[in-house]
Amino acid sequence: MIRFKIIFALFYDLLLLCAIWFVAAIPFVVWQGDAMQGSPVANLAFQIYLITLTYLYLSYFWINSGQTPGLRTWKLKLTREDGYLMTRYNANMRFLLIVPLCFIGWIGLFITPKQQSLQDIFAKTRITPIDQD
């Protein structure tokens, strides 16, 4: 059951990220204008800009509360394996592993005994349910 909650939380956060990307793209597109269409440098800068925003969004929640809005909605928490909140190092490792592993890493939820994604295994983190009061 927890693996499906994790996937639903992932999609919830992805929806929120799409909204953030949409709003964040407006000033960049207004600033660059027509140069975006023919300039590989402008396109690369735009991609780096969006990845940076994604990193700031995710790492802020991971480090400060262990819960992105999606995790909070599904009553889940992201912590280190010892149960404490993530450090900047853990957040950096997890984010750097999410990018290359993308959706392949989430297969680990279904094949590992601890129901951890591959990025969680490598970053030494885990997503756990919050006790119901």
PALUMLUM-264435 format. One record per atom (N, C-alpha, C): residue number from 0; atom name; y, x, z. Coordinates in nm, 4 decimals. Example, Ala and Ser with C-alpha at 12.3 -4.5 7.8 and 13.67 -1.06 7.14 Angstrom:
2
R     n   atom          Y          X          Z
R     0      N    -0.5690     1.3190     0.7800
R     0     CA    -0.4500     1.2300     0.7800
R     0      C    -0.3300     1.3200     0.7800
R     1      N    -0.2250     1.2850     0.7080
R     1     CA    -0.1060     1.3670     0.7140
R     1      C     0.0030     1.2900     0.7870
//
This chain:
133
R     n   atom          Y          X          Z
R     0      N    -0.1199     0.0810     0.0000
R     0     CA     0.0000     0.0000     0.0000
R     0      C     0.1267     0.0855     0.0000
R     1      N     0.1246     0.1976     0.0744
R     1     CA     0.2442     0.2807     0.0830
R     1      C     0.2800     0.3408    -0.0530
R     2      N     0.1787     0.3718    -0.1332
R     2     CA     0.2083     0.4330    -0.2638
R     2      C     0.2883     0.3378    -0.3517
R     3      N     0.2630     0.2080    -0.3416
R     3     CA     0.3393     0.1135    -0.4220
R     3      C     0.4810     0.0972    -0.3683
R     4      N     0.4958     0.1040    -0.2368
R     4     CA     0.6298     0.1009    -0.1782
R     4      C     0.7121     0.2205    -0.2248
R     5      N     0.6475     0.3367    -0.2317
R     5     CA     0.7167     0.4578    -0.2768
R     5      C     0.7615     0.4423    -0.4222
R     6      N     0.6757     0.3875    -0.5054
R     6     CA     0.7111     0.3689    -0.6461
R     6      C     0.8235     0.2669    -0.6606
R     7      N     0.8186     0.1579    -0.5834
R     7     CA     0.9268     0.0587    -0.5889
R     7      C     1.0585     0.1199    -0.5404
R     8      N     1.0524     0.2027    -0.4370
R     8     CA     1.1724     0.2702    -0.3885
R     8      C     1.2271     0.3650    -0.4944
R     9      N     1.1376     0.4339    -0.5650
R     9     CA     1.1786     0.5229    -0.6736
R     9      C     1.2546     0.4451    -0.7813
R    10      N     1.2015     0.3309    -0.8220
R    10     CA     1.2685     0.2517    -0.9251
R    10      C     1.4006     0.1935    -0.8746
R    11      N     1.4051     0.1561    -0.7490
R    11     CA     1.5297     0.1053    -0.6902
R    11      C     1.6368     0.2141    -0.6955
R    12      N     1.6010     0.3356    -0.6539
R    12     CA     1.6965     0.4462    -0.6579
R    12      C     1.7339     0.4827    -0.8009
R    13      N     1.6392     0.4722    -0.8922
R    13     CA     1.6685     0.5003    -1.0323
R    13      C     1.7697     0.3995    -1.0882
R    14      N     1.7564     0.2743    -1.0483
R    14     CA     1.8545     0.1728    -1.0886
R    14      C     1.9939     0.2069    -1.0361
R    15      N     2.0017     0.2466    -0.9106
R    15     CA     2.1301     0.2851    -0.8531
R    15      C     2.1868     0.4087    -0.9218
R    16      N     2.1007     0.5040    -0.9524
R    16     CA     2.1455     0.6241    -1.0231
R    16      C     2.1983     0.5903    -1.1623
R    17      N     2.1358     0.4966    -1.2300
R    17     CA     2.1858     0.4556    -1.3620
R    17      C     2.3271     0.3993    -1.3512
R    18      N     2.3518     0.3217    -1.2478
R    18     CA     2.4868     0.2673    -1.2269
R    18      C     2.5864     0.3798    -1.1982
R    19      N     2.5457     0.4761    -1.1171
R    19     CA     2.6329     0.5907    -1.0869
R    19      C     2.6594     0.6716    -1.2133
R    20      N     2.5559     0.6963    -1.2929
R    20     CA     2.5734     0.7714    -1.4180
R    20      C     2.6693     0.6993    -1.5120
R    21      N     2.6547     0.5676    -1.5185
R    21     CA     2.7395     0.4889    -1.6077
R    21      C     2.8863     0.5028    -1.5678
R    22      N     2.9152     0.4839    -1.4399
R    22     CA     3.0529     0.4932    -1.3916
R    22      C     3.1041     0.6366    -1.4024
R    23      N     3.0198     0.7330    -1.3690
R    23     CA     3.0605     0.8737    -1.3733
R    23      C     3.0818     0.9229    -1.5159
R    24      N     3.0179     0.8602    -1.6126
R    24     CA     3.0327     0.9029    -1.7517
R    24      C     3.1684     0.8648    -1.8085
R    25      N     3.2288     0.7608    -1.7566
R    25     CA     3.3555     0.7122    -1.8123
R    25      C     3.4635     0.8204    -1.8144
R    26      N     3.4958     0.8869    -1.7022
R    26     CA     3.6017     0.9886    -1.7103
R    26      C     3.5657     1.1062    -1.8018
R    27      N     3.4389     1.1427    -1.8046
R    27     CA     3.3974     1.2542    -1.8895
R    27      C     3.4139     1.2187    -2.0369
R    28      N     3.3729     1.0996    -2.0741
R    28     CA     3.3832     1.0565    -2.2136
R    28      C     3.5302     1.0382    -2.2527
R    29      N     3.6106     0.9832    -2.1630
R    29     CA     3.7533     0.9688    -2.1915
R    29      C     3.8172     1.1061    -2.2096
R    30      N     3.7792     1.2007    -2.1252
R    30     CA     3.8346     1.3359    -2.1318
R    30      C     3.7938     1.4059    -2.2611
R    31      N     3.6664     1.3970    -2.2987
R    31     CA     3.6166     1.4674    -2.4166
R    31      C     3.6426     1.3915    -2.5466
R    32      N     3.6415     1.2603    -2.5406
R    32     CA     3.6677     1.1792    -2.6598
R    32      C     3.5677     1.2051    -2.7709
R    33      N     3.6187     1.2245    -2.8911
R    33     CA     3.5331     1.2444    -3.0084
R    33      C     3.4617     1.3792    -3.0071
R    34      N     3.5068     1.4727    -2.9247
R    34     CA     3.4452     1.6056    -2.9199
R    34      C     3.3003     1.5980    -2.8716
R    35      N     3.2646     1.4910    -2.8021
R    35     CA     3.1272     1.4769    -2.7504
R    35      C     3.0252     1.4659    -2.8634
R    36      N     3.0642     1.4064    -2.9744
R    36     CA     2.9676     1.3812    -3.0812
R    36      C     2.9275     1.5065    -3.1573
R    37      N     3.0189     1.5982    -3.1752
R    37     CA     2.9858     1.7128    -3.2581
R    37      C     2.9733     1.8441    -3.1838
R    38      N     2.9898     1.8418    -3.0548
R    38     CA     2.9911     1.9665    -2.9796
R    38      C     2.8697     1.9792    -2.8885
R    39      N     2.7811     2.0745    -2.9185
R    39     CA     2.6672     2.0964    -2.8297
R    39      C     2.7108     2.1440    -2.6912
R    40      N     2.8223     2.2152    -2.6850
R    40     CA     2.8714     2.2637    -2.5558
R    40      C     2.9159     2.1455    -2.4690
R    41      N     2.9851     2.0486    -2.5283
R    41     CA     3.0283     1.9296    -2.4538
R    41      C     2.9075     1.8488    -2.4076
R    42      N     2.8054     1.8383    -2.4927
R    42     CA     2.6840     1.7651    -2.4537
R    42      C     2.6113     1.8350    -2.3393
R    43      N     2.6026     1.9672    -2.3460
R    43     CA     2.5390     2.0436    -2.2380
R    43      C     2.6182     2.0281    -2.1084
R    44      N     2.7492     2.0365    -2.1179
R    44     CA     2.8339     2.0198    -1.9987
R    44      C     2.8153     1.8808    -1.9387
R    45      N     2.8036     1.7800    -2.0235
R    45     CA     2.7820     1.6432    -1.9761
R    45      C     2.6479     1.6304    -1.9039
R    46      N     2.5435     1.6915    -1.9584
R    46     CA     2.4118     1.6862    -1.8955
R    46      C     2.4125     1.7586    -1.7608
R    47      N     2.4778     1.8727    -1.7554
R    47     CA     2.4885     1.9466    -1.6290
R    47      C     2.5665     1.8644    -1.5264
R    48      N     2.6708     1.7978    -1.5720
R    48     CA     2.7513     1.7102    -1.4865
R    48      C     2.6651     1.5987    -1.4261
R    49      N     2.5841     1.5339    -1.5076
R    49     CA     2.4994     1.4246    -1.4576
R    49      C     2.3894     1.4762    -1.3645
R    50      N     2.3312     1.5902    -1.3951
R    50     CA     2.2290     1.6480    -1.3067
R    50      C     2.2905     1.6859    -1.1726
R    51      N     2.4121     1.7394    -1.1762
R    51     CA     2.4816     1.7747    -1.0518
R    51      C     2.5091     1.6507    -0.9682
R    52      N     2.5545     1.5433    -1.0316
R    52     CA     2.5774     1.4179    -0.9584
R    52      C     2.4480     1.3646    -0.8974
R    53      N     2.3396     1.3742    -0.9723
R    53     CA     2.2097     1.3293    -0.9224
R    53      C     2.1672     1.4114    -0.8013
R    54      N     2.1842     1.5427    -0.8111
R    54     CA     2.1505     1.6308    -0.6988
R    54      C     2.2343     1.5957    -0.5752
R    55      N     2.3641     1.5779    -0.5927
R    55     CA     2.4512     1.5453    -0.4796
R    55      C     2.4114     1.4125    -0.4153
R    56      N     2.3817     1.3135    -0.4976
R    56     CA     2.3408     1.1816    -0.4482
R    56      C     2.2122     1.1917    -0.3664
R    57      N     2.1093     1.2514    -0.4253
R    57     CA     1.9795     1.2572    -0.3577
R    57      C     1.9819     1.3481    -0.2355
R    58      N     2.0368     1.4669    -0.2500
R    58     CA     2.0335     1.5614    -0.1377
R    58      C     2.1168     1.5118    -0.0203
R    59      N     2.2254     1.4406    -0.0465
R    59     CA     2.3058     1.3851     0.0634
R    59      C     2.2199     1.2937     0.1507
R    60      N     2.1505     1.2016     0.0898
R    60     CA     2.0682     1.1077     0.1662
R    60      C     1.9470     1.1765     0.2287
R    61      N     1.8834     1.2657     0.1547
R    61     CA     1.7653     1.3339     0.2069
R    61      C     1.7980     1.4136     0.3321
R    62      N     1.9099     1.4850     0.3314
R    62     CA     1.9439     1.5740     0.4422
R    62      C     2.0021     1.4972     0.5607
R    63      N     2.0869     1.3986     0.5346
R    63     CA     2.1570     1.3302     0.6435
R    63      C     2.0747     1.2230     0.7145
R    64      N     1.9940     1.1480     0.6403
R    64     CA     1.9200     1.0410     0.7069
R    64      C     1.7719     1.0375     0.6686
R    65      N     1.7355     1.1080     0.5621
R    65     CA     1.5976     1.1028     0.5164
R    65      C     1.5665     0.9766     0.4391
R    66      N     1.6699     0.8966     0.4128
R    66     CA     1.6484     0.7699     0.3435
R    66      C     1.7534     0.7487     0.2356
R    67      N     1.7096     0.7438     0.1113
R    67     CA     1.7970     0.6972     0.0051
R    67      C     1.8044     0.5453     0.0191
R    68      N     1.8961     0.4787    -0.0493
R    68     CA     1.8976     0.3321    -0.0399
R    68      C     1.7638     0.2679    -0.0755
R    69      N     1.6928     0.3235    -0.1728
R    69     CA     1.5613     0.2690    -0.2078
R    69      C     1.4595     0.2860    -0.0963
R    70      N     1.4580     0.4028    -0.0343
R    70     CA     1.3661     0.4259     0.0776
R    70      C     1.4020     0.3363     0.1962
R    71      N     1.5308     0.3187     0.2208
R    71     CA     1.5744     0.2333     0.3318
R    71      C     1.5313     0.0891     0.3087
R    72      N     1.5445     0.0426     0.1856
R    72     CA     1.5059    -0.0955     0.1533
R    72      C     1.3575    -0.1191     0.1780
R    73      N     1.2762    -0.0206     0.1441
R    73     CA     1.1312    -0.0355     0.1589
R    73      C     1.0796     0.0201     0.2912
R    74      N     1.1716     0.0501     0.3835
R    74     CA     1.1380     0.0978     0.5184
R    74      C     1.0493     0.2220     0.5148
R    75      N     1.0965     0.3206     0.4385
R    75     CA     1.0284     0.4486     0.4269
R    75      C     1.1265     0.5594     0.4629
R    76      N     1.0729     0.6761     0.4960
R    76     CA     1.1578     0.7891     0.5315
R    76      C     1.0987     0.9168     0.4755
R    77      N     1.1860     1.0020     0.4234
R    77     CA     1.1466     1.1309     0.3687
R    77      C     1.1770     1.2383     0.4723
R    78      N     1.0734     1.3104     0.5147
R    78     CA     1.0896     1.4146     0.6157
R    78      C     1.0118     1.5385     0.5741
R    79      N     1.0331     1.6459     0.6496
R    79     CA     0.9468     1.7624     0.6325
R    79      C     0.8100     1.7266     0.6882
R    80      N     0.7127     1.8118     0.6641
R    80     CA     0.5772     1.7842     0.7131
R    80      C     0.5694     1.7813     0.8649
R    81      N     0.6632     1.8497     0.9336
R    81     CA     0.6622     1.8482     1.0801
R    81      C     0.7353     1.7269     1.1381
R    82      N     0.7851     1.6370     1.0532
R    82     CA     0.8475     1.5137     1.0994
R    82      C     0.9990     1.5194     1.1148
R    83      N     1.0592     1.6366     1.1007
R    83     CA     1.2046     1.6490     1.1144
R    83      C     1.2734     1.6240     0.9804
R    84      N     1.4042     1.5978     0.9873
R    84     CA     1.4814     1.5784     0.8646
R    84      C     1.4769     1.7036     0.7782
R    85      N     1.4927     1.6833     0.6500
R    85     CA     1.4873     1.7943     0.5562
R    85      C     1.6069     1.8873     0.5727
R    86      N     1.5849     2.0126     0.5426
R    86     CA     1.6926     2.1105     0.5398
R    86      C     1.7425     2.1207     0.3956
R    87      N     1.8500     2.1956     0.3769
R    87     CA     1.9012     2.2168     0.2411
R    87      C     1.7935     2.2849     0.1550
R    88      N     1.7188     2.3773     0.2134
R    88     CA     1.6126     2.4455     0.1399
R    88      C     1.5081     2.3456     0.0895
R    89      N     1.4613     2.2553     0.1775
R    89     CA     1.3620     2.1552     0.1371
R    89      C     1.4175     2.0645     0.0272
R    90      N     1.5434     2.0238     0.0430
R    90     CA     1.6058     1.9366    -0.0568
R    90      C     1.6166     2.0078    -0.1912
R    91      N     1.6553     2.1355    -0.1878
R    91     CA     1.6658     2.2119    -0.3126
R    91      C     1.5291     2.2261    -0.3789
R    92      N     1.4279     2.2597    -0.3007
R    92     CA     1.2929     2.2749    -0.3557
R    92      C     1.2441     2.1434    -0.4158
R    93      N     1.2625     2.0348    -0.3430
R    93     CA     1.2140     1.9056    -0.3914
R    93      C     1.2853     1.8662    -0.5201
R    94      N     1.4181     1.8852    -0.5233
R    94     CA     1.4931     1.8483    -0.6434
R    94      C     1.4535     1.9367    -0.7618
R    95      N     1.4410     2.0657    -0.7381
R    95     CA     1.4045     2.1561    -0.8475
R    95      C     1.2640     2.1278    -0.9008
R    96      N     1.1782     2.0721    -0.8173
R    96     CA     1.0430     2.0371    -0.8623
R    96      C     1.0389     1.9006    -0.9290
R    97      N     1.1301     1.8113    -0.8914
R    97     CA     1.1327     1.6787    -0.9540
R    97      C     1.1697     1.6908    -1.1007
R    98      N     1.2638     1.7793    -1.1309
R    98     CA     1.3112     1.7910    -1.2690
R    98      C     1.1969     1.8307    -1.3641
R    99      N     1.1235     1.9412    -1.3395
R    99     CA     1.0177     1.9742    -1.4368
R    99      C     0.8947     1.8827    -1.4269
R   100      N     0.8639     1.8357    -1.3073
R   100     CA     0.7442     1.7521    -1.2934
R   100      C     0.7690     1.6085    -1.3371
R   101      N     0.8932     1.5650    -1.3253
R   101     CA     0.9352     1.4308    -1.3642
R   101      C     0.8334     1.3270    -1.3141
R   102      N     0.7835     1.2445    -1.4040
R   102     CA     0.6937     1.1377    -1.3605
R   102      C     0.5500     1.1856    -1.3385
R   103      N     0.5155     1.3017    -1.3911
R   103     CA     0.3804     1.3554    -1.3717
R   103      C     0.3549     1.3827    -1.2235
R   104      N     0.4583     1.4279    -1.1524
R   104     CA     0.4434     1.4591    -1.0108
R   104      C     0.4058     1.3396    -0.9252
R   105      N     0.4447     1.2213    -0.9706
R   105     CA     0.4154     1.1007    -0.8911
R   105      C     0.2689     1.0596    -0.9003
R   106      N     0.1948     1.1174    -0.9938
R   106     CA     0.0515     1.0892    -1.0039
R   106      C    -0.0199     1.1333    -0.8763
R   107      N     0.0365     1.2346    -0.8094
R   107     CA    -0.0225     1.2821    -0.6844
R   107      C    -0.0380     1.1734    -0.5797
R   108      N     0.0450     1.0696    -0.5863
R   108     CA     0.0317     0.9583    -0.4912
R   108      C    -0.1066     0.8942    -0.4984
R   109      N    -0.1656     0.8974    -0.6158
R   109     CA    -0.2927     0.8292    -0.6367
R   109      C    -0.4137     0.9214    -0.6287
R   110      N    -0.3913     1.0542    -0.6325
R   110     CA    -0.5071     1.1437    -0.6350
R   110      C    -0.5169     1.2352    -0.5134
R   111      N    -0.4131     1.2413    -0.4313
R   111     CA    -0.4196     1.3274    -0.3126
R   111      C    -0.4585     1.2446    -0.1907
R   112      N    -0.5306     1.3040    -0.0972
R   112     CA    -0.5741     1.2275     0.0205
R   112      C    -0.4574     1.1833     0.1095
R   113      N    -0.3485     1.2601     0.1148
R   113     CA    -0.2336     1.2237     0.1986
R   113      C    -0.1339     1.1346     0.1257
R   114      N    -0.1651     1.0940     0.0045
R   114     CA    -0.0786     1.0104    -0.0780
R   114      C     0.0608     1.0721    -0.0917
R   115      N     0.0653     1.1997    -0.1302
R   115     CA     0.1908     1.2705    -0.1514
R   115      C     0.2085     1.2999    -0.2991
R   116      N     0.3341     1.2959    -0.3440
R   116     CA     0.3620     1.3382    -0.4807
R   116      C     0.3480     1.4907    -0.4873
R   117      N     0.3325     1.5427    -0.6073
R   117     CA     0.3164     1.6874    -0.6220
R   117      C     0.4410     1.7622    -0.5750
R   118      N     0.5612     1.7056    -0.6018
R   118     CA     0.6829     1.7716    -0.5545
R   118      C     0.6901     1.7725    -0.4021
R   119      N     0.6369     1.6702    -0.3372
R   119     CA     0.6331     1.6692    -0.1905
R   119      C     0.5361     1.7745    -0.1377
R   120      N     0.4252     1.7909    -0.2031
R   120     CA     0.3274     1.8915    -0.1602
R   120      C     0.3890     2.0304    -0.1673
R   121      N     0.4523     2.0619    -0.2808
R   121     CA     0.5103     2.1951    -0.2993
R   121      C     0.6332     2.2182    -0.2125
R   122      N     0.7129     2.1125    -0.1866
R   122     CA     0.8341     2.1272    -0.1050
R   122      C     0.8047     2.1103     0.0443
R   123      N     0.6779     2.0820     0.0781
R   123     CA     0.6362     2.0618     0.2175
R   123      C     0.7130     1.9465     0.2837
R   124      N     0.7173     1.8354     0.2111
R   124     CA     0.7807     1.7131     0.2619
R   124      C     0.6824     1.5986     0.2461
R   125      N     0.7176     1.4845     0.3053
R   125     CA     0.6335     1.3655     0.2916
R   125      C     0.7179     1.2396     0.3092
R   126      N     0.6708     1.1326     0.2524
R   126     CA     0.7352     1.0019     0.2689
R   126      C     0.6443     0.9193     0.3574
R   127      N     0.7004     0.8711     0.4684
R   127     CA     0.6216     0.7976     0.5660
R   127      C     0.6862     0.6630     0.5941
R   128      N     0.6065     0.5634     0.6326
R   128     CA     0.6646     0.4349     0.6695
R   128      C     0.7363     0.4446     0.8046
R   129      N     0.8414     0.3669     0.8169
R   129     CA     0.9133     0.3590     0.9449
R   129      C     0.8448     0.2503     1.0279
R   130      N     0.8247     0.2774     1.1550
R   130     CA     0.7603     0.1798     1.2425
R   130      C     0.8405     0.0515     1.2473
R   131      N     0.7689    -0.0590     1.2374
R   131     CA     0.8314    -0.1904     1.2471
R   131      C     0.8573    -0.2251     1.3914
R   132      N     0.9794    -0.2639     1.4236
R   132     CA     1.0120    -0.3038     1.5611
R   132      C     0.9974    -0.4510     1.5820
//
